[in-house]
Amino acid sequence: MAQNKSDNYHVYKAKDEAQIQQQFLRGTKDPDFGIYCDIFSAKTGFKGQDGGVVTELLSRGFEEGLFDAAIVVRRMEGYSAEAVLAQDAQDVAAAKGTKYLKVNVTTKLHELISQGKNRIAVVCTPCEAKNVRKIQQTLKGDTEITVIGLFCFESFNKEKLKQEIEARLGIDIDRADKTQVRQGKFIIHVDDKEYSCRVKDLDGAAEKTCSYCDDFTSQFADISVGSVGSKSGHSTVIVRSERGEKLVKNMKTAKETVDKAEVARLTKFKRERTEKNLH
């Protein structure tokens, strides 16, 4: 019996992802977490989203000479964001906080590589992490790329999100001091006040391509970071490679236990949603 298009897609996808895993990652392979060698919850002394882990990892990476350039997503005017170059801890601090918008980082990566940068850190969502690995597979020479992946269930279209938030909460998201997703809620902080609605209520503002992505925890990154599985004010950290181990080695923070069941639940939910949308 001939394979249908869905079968062919899965065969190609499995082979493609296995090559990335073999080339860049190290550890035990888990059906829900992907390949990893350590997982823990942490809160750092850095101000940032949840436990400030990404800010610390990048800052220490610069201090220890693990990379000399980083691609981070920085909030611009209003509630918009774009990929920018960070060259030191001060640049990193200016880009702290999660922006729930789809941002292309690979254009900036190509730009830095063409400029001769050869030790680059990239902070990105799961789809972008895989794209970065595909670029990395084509590189020759001594270019080193460190991928810090973020947990991501879905990203939003800026204009549609602005409209949905105004309609549901009566506020202008352009004025938001901070946004976060926790326990199924989209939370917005404006002028020391907190507003929230169910993330599910914002489905109409989600990027359509997100419904076909089955990766919740950035399984192709060197280190994955997110809030799910950790208590408030902490971050879940999944280490997936030797490069990732080197980056977390000198983190000055106590490691706490992660609620793996909660991470696995959302991982499975996203995977099942993708399978449903592909058929």
C-alpha positions in Angstrom: 0.0 0.0 0.0 1.4 3.4 -1.0 2.2 5.9 1.8 0.0 9.0 1.9 1.3 12.5 2.2 1.0 12.5 6.0 3.1 9.3 6.3 5.8 10.7 4.0 5.9 13.9 6.0 6.4 12.0 9.3 9.1 9.8 7.8 11.0 12.9 6.5 10.5 14.8 9.7 11.7 11.9 11.9 14.9 11.5 9.8 15.6 15.3 9.7 15.2 15.7 13.4 17.3 12.6 14.2 20.2 14.1 12.3 19.9 17.3 14.3 19.8 15.4 17.6 22.8 13.2 16.7 24.9 16.2 15.6 24.2 18.7 18.4 22.6 17.1 21.4 23.6 14.7 24.2 21.7 12.9 26.9 18.8 10.6 27.4 15.9 10.7 24.9 12.5 11.1 26.4 9.2 11.0 24.4 8.0 14.2 26.1 11.1 16.1 26.8 13.3 15.2 23.9 17.0 14.6 24.5 18.3 16.1 27.8 21.0 15.5 30.4 19.7 17.7 33.2 16.4 19.4 34.2 15.9 21.7 37.2 14.0 24.8 38.4 15.9 28.0 39.2 15.6 31.6 40.3 18.6 33.9 39.7 19.5 37.2 41.0 18.9 38.8 37.7 15.7 40.7 36.9 13.9 39.1 33.9 10.9 36.9 33.0 10.1 34.5 35.8 13.5 33.4 37.3 15.7 35.6 35.1 17.5 32.5 33.8 18.0 33.6 30.2 19.4 36.9 31.3 21.9 35.2 33.6 22.9 32.6 31.0 23.6 35.3 28.4 25.4 37.6 30.9 27.7 34.9 32.2 28.3 33.6 28.7 29.7 37.0 27.7 31.7 37.2 30.9 33.2 33.8 30.4 33.9 34.3 26.7 31.6 31.6 25.5 30.2 33.9 22.8 30.9 37.4 21.6 27.5 38.2 20.1 24.0 37.2 20.9 20.7 37.5 19.1 17.9 38.5 21.4 14.3 39.7 20.9 13.8 43.2 22.2 10.6 45.1 22.6 10.4 48.1 20.3 7.8 50.9 20.2 4.4 49.8 21.5 3.9 46.1 21.8 6.2 45.1 18.9 9.5 43.2 18.9 12.4 42.4 16.6 15.6 40.4 16.7 18.6 42.6 17.7 22.3 42.2 18.4 23.5 42.1 22.0 27.2 42.4 22.6 27.4 42.6 26.4 25.4 42.2 29.6 23.9 45.7 29.3 22.4 44.9 25.9 21.0 41.6 27.4 19.3 43.5 30.3 17.7 45.8 27.8 16.0 42.9 26.1 14.7 41.0 29.2 11.2 39.7 29.3 9.1 37.5 27.0 7.4 38.9 24.0 4.6 36.6 22.7 5.1 37.5 19.1 6.5 35.6 16.2 10.0 37.0 15.4 12.4 35.8 12.8 16.0 35.4 14.2 17.6 33.7 11.2 17.9 36.8 9.1 20.0 38.4 11.9 22.0 35.2 12.2 22.9 35.2 8.6 23.9 38.8 8.9 26.2 38.2 11.9 27.8 35.2 10.2 28.5 37.3 7.0 30.1 39.9 9.3 32.6 37.2 10.5 31.1 36.6 13.9 31.9 33.0 14.9 30.7 32.6 18.5 27.0 33.5 18.6 24.2 32.8 21.1 20.6 32.8 19.8 17.5 33.1 22.0 14.5 31.9 20.1 11.2 29.9 20.0 11.1 26.2 19.0 10.4 26.7 15.3 13.3 29.2 15.1 15.6 26.9 17.1 15.1 24.2 14.4 15.8 26.7 11.6 19.0 27.8 13.4 20.2 24.2 13.5 19.5 23.8 9.8 21.7 26.8 9.2 24.3 25.4 11.6 24.5 22.2 9.6 25.6 24.1 6.5 28.4 26.0 8.2 32.1 25.2 7.8 35.0 26.4 9.8 35.0 27.4 13.5 31.6 29.0 13.8 30.1 28.2 17.2 26.4 28.7 17.9 24.7 28.4 21.3 20.9 28.0 21.1 18.8 29.0 24.1 15.2 27.9 23.3 12.1 29.1 25.0 9.0 27.1 25.8 6.3 28.1 23.4 2.7 26.9 22.9 1.9 29.6 20.3 2.9 33.1 19.2 0.5 35.9 18.4 0.0 38.3 15.5 0.7 41.8 16.9 -2.3 43.6 15.4 -4.8 40.8 16.1 -3.6 40.5 19.7 -3.9 44.3 20.2 -7.5 44.1 19.0 -8.4 41.1 21.1 -7.0 42.5 24.3 -8.7 45.9 23.8 -12.0 44.1 23.1 -11.8 41.7 26.1 -10.0 43.7 28.7 -10.5 47.3 27.6 -6.8 48.1 27.7 -4.1 49.1 25.2 -1.4 46.4 25.1 1.0 48.9 23.8 1.1 50.3 27.3 2.0 47.0 28.9 4.9 47.0 31.3 5.1 43.2 31.2 3.2 40.3 29.7 3.3 36.6 30.8 1.5 33.4 30.3 0.9 31.3 33.4 -1.6 28.5 34.3 -3.6 29.1 31.1 -3.9 32.8 31.5 -2.5 35.7 29.5 -1.5 38.3 32.1 -0.8 41.9 31.4 0.7 44.4 33.8 -0.1 48.1 33.1 0.7 50.9 35.6 1.0 48.5 38.6 -2.3 46.9 37.7 -2.8 43.3 36.5 -5.3 42.2 33.8 -5.8 38.8 32.5 -7.9 36.5 30.3 -7.7 32.9 29.2 -5.1 32.2 26.6 -7.7 30.1 24.9 -9.8 33.2 24.4 -7.0 34.7 22.2 -6.9 31.8 19.7 -8.1 34.1 17.0 -4.9 36.2 17.4 -2.5 33.2 17.2 -0.2 32.8 14.2 -1.7 30.1 11.9 1.6 28.3 11.4 1.8 27.6 15.2 -1.1 25.1 14.9 1.3 22.9 12.9 4.2 23.0 15.3 4.5 20.1 17.8 7.5 21.3 19.8 6.6 22.9 23.1 10.0 22.8 24.9 12.4 23.8 22.1 13.8 20.3 21.9 16.6 21.2 19.5 18.2 23.9 21.7 21.3 23.5 23.9 19.3 24.8 26.8 15.5 25.2 27.0 13.9 27.7 29.4 10.2 28.3 30.4 7.9 28.8 33.3 5.8 25.6 33.1 6.8 23.1 35.7 8.2 25.7 38.2 6.6 27.7 40.9 5.9 31.4 40.4 9.1 33.5 40.0 11.2 30.5 38.9 12.1 29.0 35.5 12.3 25.5 34.3 15.7 24.7 32.7 16.4 21.7 30.4 20.0 21.1 29.5 20.4 19.2 26.2 24.1 19.3 25.2 27.7 19.7 26.3 27.6 23.3 25.3 24.5 23.7 27.4 26.2 22.0 30.4 29.1 24.4 30.0 26.8 27.4 30.1 24.9 26.4 33.3 28.0 25.2 35.1 28.7 28.4 37.0 25.1 29.5 37.6 24.9 30.8 41.1 21.5 29.4 42.0 20.0 26.6 44.0 18.5 23.9 41.8 14.9 22.9 42.7 12.7 20.1 41.4 10.6 20.5 38.3 7.0 19.3 38.0 7.7 17.1 35.0 4.1 15.9 34.7 2.9 19.5 34.0 5.5 20.0 31.3 4.6 16.6 29.8 0.9 17.5 29.8 1.4 20.6 27.7 3.9 18.9 25.5 1.4 16.1 24.7 -1.5 18.6 24.3 0.5 20.6 21.7 1.6 17.4 19.9 -2.0 16.1 19.7 -3.2 19.5 18.4 -0.7 19.4 15.7 -1.6 15.8 14.7 -5.3 16.8 14.5 -4.5 19.8 12.3 -2.3 17.7 9.9 -5.1 15.3 9.2 
